[in-house]
Amino acid sequence: MKTLIFSAVISLLPAFTVFSQVYIDFKEYDWEEIESCTQCQPCRGELSDKKEVEKRIAFRCKETLIETWKLNKISFSACDSIHVSITNSAGEKSEFNTEAEALKTMCALTYRFCPSAIPAKYSGMQGGYSAQLAALLEAEYSDPARLASITEESLSGNQFFKMVEVMPILAGCDQKNISEEMKKKCSDYKLIEFVGQELRYPDIARQNGIEGTVVISLVIEKNGTIGDATIVRDIGGGCGEEALRVVQLMNKKKIRWSPGMVRGKPVRVQFYLPVKYKLS
């Protein structure tokens, strides 16, 4: 008999962290050639050679991946100029006049997702942009105006974070007399138990032998409810929609979370919940 096996890959959820241990880690990858051609681009009244290259730069807050950027450069030999753009994992693209501006924007946006990394610690590959990225991140994390902005504006607004000083946990697991590690284990267990009880294998997926992992993005709001739940990876057959239904069911059943905290203030925190479908 074919049955549903549900599993939430807890290692992919943001982990608890201690304020003094939070750090930024980045890794830049090698350049990849996207397109090149000889005398194919008009420039200043003559045909120019064109070359387009791209590299990925991934940022982590402690051990949690918070963003992977694609840095794209298009150069034209006849004009002795380049066009620079960056694209985030959501496909949002921004264009810049220089590489320095693009890298600075990357670091500024990374700071928003990991405001607690003070003091910051960096590691990354040698060469490339690593030294420049480290200097830009250091500037972001040592700027008093930036720190005040995070405290007074971002923490009070609707911005969400991916890693905070105190991560959200399900209500009932926030007892004061147990360790942070035990609170997280309790919360993980309750989450797996809830999804496992409520999730149903869609008939279409079962009949067509569809298996795999669906990923749901969700935000734990300041009041402990679920917000902005969306499917970010689907396998078809109604599996994504079913996983999303179960996540949204937490609000209907009034299952609440203890919100994430930064500097004593509740903030919105984003999670990624992987749900594995397997017929056996």
C-alpha positions as CSV (number, residue, x, y, z in Angstrom):
1,M,0.0,0.0,0.0
2,K,1.3,3.4,-0.9
3,T,1.5,5.9,2.0
4,L,2.7,9.4,2.6
5,I,5.9,9.9,4.4
6,F,6.3,13.5,5.6
7,S,9.5,15.0,6.7
8,A,10.5,18.6,7.4
9,V,14.2,19.1,6.9
10,I,14.9,21.0,10.1
11,S,18.5,21.8,9.2
12,L,17.1,24.1,6.4
13,L,15.1,26.1,8.9
14,P,16.9,29.1,10.6
15,A,18.7,27.8,13.7
16,F,18.7,29.4,17.2
17,T,21.6,31.7,17.7
18,V,23.3,33.6,20.5
19,F,23.9,37.4,20.0
20,S,27.6,37.2,20.5
21,Q,28.0,34.3,18.0
22,V,26.3,35.8,15.0
23,Y,28.5,36.4,12.0
24,I,28.4,37.1,8.3
25,D,30.0,34.6,6.0
26,F,30.2,35.0,2.2
27,K,31.5,33.0,-0.7
28,E,32.1,34.2,-4.2
29,Y,32.3,31.7,-7.1
30,D,34.3,31.8,-10.3
31,W,33.2,33.9,-13.3
32,E,31.1,32.1,-15.9
33,E,31.0,33.3,-19.5
34,I,27.4,33.9,-20.6
35,E,28.0,35.3,-24.1
36,S,30.8,36.7,-26.2
37,C,30.9,37.7,-29.8
38,T,33.3,39.6,-32.2
39,Q,32.3,43.0,-33.6
40,C,28.6,42.4,-32.9
41,Q,27.7,45.5,-30.8
42,P,27.5,49.0,-32.2
43,C,29.5,51.5,-30.1
44,R,30.5,55.0,-31.0
45,G,29.8,54.5,-34.6
46,E,31.7,51.2,-35.0
47,L,31.2,47.6,-34.2
48,S,32.6,46.4,-30.9
49,D,33.5,43.1,-29.3
50,K,31.1,42.1,-26.6
51,K,31.7,39.9,-23.6
52,E,29.2,39.0,-20.8
53,V,30.2,37.2,-17.7
54,E,28.5,36.4,-14.4
55,K,29.4,35.2,-10.9
56,R,27.5,34.1,-7.8
57,I,28.1,35.6,-4.4
58,A,26.4,33.8,-1.5
59,F,25.9,35.4,2.0
60,R,25.1,33.5,5.2
61,C,24.1,34.8,8.6
62,K,25.7,32.4,11.0
63,E,25.0,29.1,9.1
64,T,21.8,30.2,7.4
65,L,21.8,31.2,3.7
66,I,20.2,34.6,3.5
67,E,20.8,35.6,-0.2
68,T,22.7,34.5,-3.3
69,W,23.4,37.3,-5.8
70,K,24.3,37.1,-9.4
71,L,26.8,39.8,-10.5
72,N,26.6,40.4,-14.2
73,K,29.1,42.4,-16.3
74,I,28.8,43.2,-20.0
75,S,31.9,44.8,-21.5
76,F,32.4,46.5,-24.9
77,S,35.9,46.8,-26.3
78,A,35.3,49.8,-28.6
79,C,33.7,51.9,-25.8
80,D,36.1,50.7,-23.1
81,S,33.1,50.5,-20.7
82,I,31.0,48.0,-18.8
83,H,27.4,47.5,-17.8
84,V,27.0,46.1,-14.3
85,S,23.9,44.6,-12.7
86,I,23.0,42.4,-9.7
87,T,20.0,40.0,-9.4
88,N,18.8,38.4,-6.2
89,S,17.3,35.0,-5.7
90,A,13.8,36.3,-6.3
91,G,14.8,37.5,-9.7
92,E,14.9,41.3,-8.8
93,K,17.5,43.1,-10.9
94,S,19.3,46.4,-10.3
95,E,21.7,48.1,-12.6
96,F,24.7,50.2,-11.7
97,N,27.4,52.4,-13.2
98,T,30.3,50.7,-11.4
99,E,31.1,47.4,-9.7
100,A,31.7,49.2,-6.4
101,E,28.2,50.5,-6.3
102,A,26.8,47.0,-7.0
103,L,28.9,45.4,-4.2
104,K,27.9,48.2,-1.8
105,T,24.2,47.6,-2.4
106,M,24.7,43.8,-1.9
107,C,26.3,44.4,1.5
108,A,23.7,47.0,2.6
109,L,20.8,44.6,1.8
110,T,22.7,41.7,3.5
111,Y,22.9,43.9,6.6
112,R,19.1,44.3,6.7
113,F,18.7,40.5,6.9
114,C,21.3,40.0,9.6
115,P,21.3,43.1,11.9
116,S,22.6,41.2,14.9
117,A,26.0,40.4,13.5
118,I,27.9,42.8,15.8
119,P,30.8,42.4,16.0
120,A,30.8,40.9,12.5
121,K,33.1,38.1,11.4
122,Y,33.9,37.3,7.8
123,S,35.3,34.5,5.9
124,G,35.4,33.8,2.2
125,M,37.6,32.8,-0.8
126,Q,40.9,34.7,-1.2
127,G,41.2,37.1,-4.1
128,G,38.3,38.4,-6.3
129,Y,36.1,40.7,-4.4
130,S,36.5,39.2,-0.9
131,A,38.7,42.0,0.6
132,Q,36.3,44.6,-0.9
133,L,33.2,42.8,0.4
134,A,34.7,42.5,3.9
135,A,35.5,46.2,4.0
136,L,32.0,47.1,2.8
137,L,30.4,44.9,5.4
138,E,32.6,46.3,8.1
139,A,31.5,49.8,7.2
140,E,27.8,48.7,7.3
141,Y,28.2,47.2,10.7
142,S,30.2,50.0,12.3
143,D,28.1,52.9,11.0
144,P,26.2,54.5,14.0
145,A,23.6,56.0,11.8
146,R,22.9,52.5,10.3
147,L,22.6,50.9,13.7
148,A,20.2,53.6,14.8
149,S,18.2,53.1,11.7
150,I,17.9,49.4,12.2
151,T,16.8,49.9,15.8
152,E,14.3,52.7,15.4
153,E,13.0,52.2,11.8
154,S,13.4,48.7,10.6
155,L,12.5,47.0,13.9
156,S,9.3,49.1,14.1
157,G,8.3,48.6,10.4
158,N,7.2,45.7,8.2
159,Q,10.7,44.5,7.2
160,F,11.4,40.9,7.8
161,F,14.6,39.3,8.9
162,K,16.1,35.8,8.3
163,M,18.3,35.6,11.3
164,V,17.7,37.3,14.6
165,E,19.0,37.2,18.2
166,V,16.0,35.1,19.4
167,M,14.3,33.0,16.7
168,P,10.6,32.3,16.8
169,I,9.4,29.1,18.4
170,L,5.9,27.5,18.7
171,A,3.9,28.6,21.7
172,G,4.3,26.1,24.6
173,C,8.0,25.6,23.9
174,D,9.1,28.9,25.4
175,Q,9.4,27.9,29.0
176,K,12.0,29.9,30.9
177,N,13.5,26.9,32.7
178,I,14.8,25.1,29.6
179,S,17.7,25.8,27.3
180,E,17.4,27.4,23.9
181,E,18.4,24.2,22.3
182,M,15.6,22.3,24.1
183,K,13.1,25.0,23.1
184,K,14.1,24.6,19.5
185,K,13.8,20.8,19.6
186,C,10.4,21.2,21.2
187,S,9.3,23.6,18.5
188,D,10.6,21.5,15.6
189,Y,8.9,18.4,17.0
190,K,5.5,20.2,17.3
191,L,5.8,21.6,13.8
192,I,6.6,18.2,12.3
193,E,3.8,16.6,14.3
194,F,1.2,19.2,13.2
195,V,2.2,19.1,9.5
196,G,2.3,15.3,9.6
197,Q,-1.2,15.1,11.0
198,E,-2.8,17.6,8.7
199,L,-1.0,16.9,5.3
200,R,-2.8,14.8,2.7
201,Y,-1.2,13.3,-0.4
202,P,-3.1,14.8,-3.3
203,D,-4.9,12.1,-5.4
204,I,-3.4,13.4,-8.7
205,A,0.2,13.2,-7.3
206,R,-0.4,9.7,-5.8
207,Q,-1.9,8.4,-9.1
208,N,1.0,9.8,-11.1
209,G,3.7,8.7,-8.7
210,I,4.9,12.2,-8.0
211,E,7.5,12.4,-5.2
212,G,9.9,15.1,-4.1
213,T,10.2,18.1,-1.8
214,V,8.0,21.2,-1.7
215,V,9.4,24.3,-0.1
216,I,7.1,26.9,1.5
217,S,8.3,30.4,2.5
218,L,6.5,31.9,5.4
219,V,6.9,34.8,7.8
220,I,6.3,34.6,11.6
221,E,4.6,37.9,12.4
222,K,5.2,40.1,15.4
223,N,2.0,38.8,16.9
224,G,2.9,35.1,16.4
225,T,0.7,34.4,13.4
226,I,1.8,33.1,10.0
227,G,2.0,35.7,7.2
228,D,3.2,35.9,3.5
229,A,3.1,32.1,3.0
230,T,4.0,31.2,-0.6
231,I,5.2,28.2,-2.6
232,V,8.8,28.7,-3.6
233,R,9.5,25.2,-4.9
234,D,6.8,22.8,-6.2
235,I,6.7,19.3,-7.6
236,G,3.3,19.5,-9.2
237,G,0.2,17.3,-8.7
238,G,-1.2,19.7,-6.1
239,C,1.6,19.0,-3.6
240,G,2.6,22.6,-3.3
241,E,-1.0,23.8,-2.8
242,E,-1.5,21.1,-0.1
243,A,1.6,22.1,1.8
244,L,0.6,25.7,1.6
245,R,-2.9,24.9,2.9
246,V,-1.5,23.1,5.9
247,V,0.8,26.0,6.8
248,Q,-2.1,28.5,6.5
249,L,-4.2,26.2,8.7
250,M,-2.1,27.2,11.7
251,N,-3.8,30.6,11.7
252,K,-7.2,29.0,11.4
253,K,-6.5,26.7,14.3
254,K,-5.1,29.6,16.3
255,I,-1.7,27.9,16.7
256,R,0.7,30.8,17.7
257,W,4.4,31.3,17.7
258,S,6.6,33.2,20.2
259,P,7.9,36.0,17.8
260,G,11.5,36.6,16.9
261,M,13.3,39.3,18.8
262,V,16.1,41.8,18.0
263,R,17.3,44.0,20.8
264,G,14.3,43.3,22.9
265,K,11.8,44.1,20.1
266,P,9.5,41.7,18.3
267,V,10.3,41.5,14.5
268,R,9.0,39.6,11.5
269,V,11.1,36.5,10.7
270,Q,11.1,34.5,7.5
271,F,11.3,30.7,7.4
272,Y,11.6,28.1,4.7
273,L,9.7,24.9,5.4
274,P,10.7,21.9,3.2
275,V,8.0,19.2,3.0
276,K,9.0,15.9,1.5
277,Y,6.4,13.7,-0.3
278,K,7.3,10.0,-0.8
279,L,5.3,7.0,-1.8
280,S,6.3,3.7,-0.3
